[in-house]
Amino acid sequence: MSEETREATVEMIPERPASLSDLKPKMRLTGTVTRLELYGAFIDLGVGINALIHISQLGKERVNRVADVLNVGDEVTVWVDKVDPQREQVMVTMIEPLAVEWGELDKGQMYTGTVTRLENFGAFVDIGAEREGLVHISELSHEYVKQPGEVVKVGDEVEVQVLGYSKRKRRIDLSMKALLEKPEEAAAQRQTAAVRDNGGSRSTDYEEEEDDAMPTAMEIALREAMGEEAPPRRKKTSRKKRRRSEKLRSQQEEILNRTLQVQQES
């Protein structure tokens, strides 16, 4: 094995707890059975204190005798249940704990879950709790949904938010819609993005521009009198440019009137 492979293998192995203070609830560990009792067994976890596993925690099925499941010297996989540093006591279990306990649930929490079952009234999603949560058909999308299968299928991973729960009724209400952008909000964001792309303001070109305009007869006469060619068609101009053009045109007309008057007097 190369040095790089050996280092990568070491990084993949989780660091074992060295003391009681390193133990946390739901931590997965491997230990050795050191002693059997009628009420359970003691497990050496390598922290200086043997952990106790009660007979009720040896498996999901009922166990009558500890010796039916464990023997001294067995290596077993356990999960930390409770830690009491003051009494120097550790309780473990061989039943894998839930990812989400009832006491950990709260309204508004978000989870990634797996769709396990579809019904006409909604979809059931496993978020790691004791019971699957229900996403009612009205909470699947902001759009009208006739059948849950139009939005999700069994096996899909979905993001959900807790709407409510009841430990007594063993019920968890979830929503996918709560984490989706509302159609009107999406439209507003698209409009904002369009305004930003246009330089931060709405287009008002139709207010600032006018159709092409032909030069007036007075301008043509003035140009000819001064020996210049008639001006070409003007391009679209803004209001400010249009006002300057009108002012210049007025001045040109005044000059033309004076020129014609001088020619008549002479």
Order of alpha helices (4+ residues) and beta strands (2+ residues): alpha-beta-beta-beta-beta-beta-beta-beta-beta-beta-beta-alpha-alpha-alpha-alpha
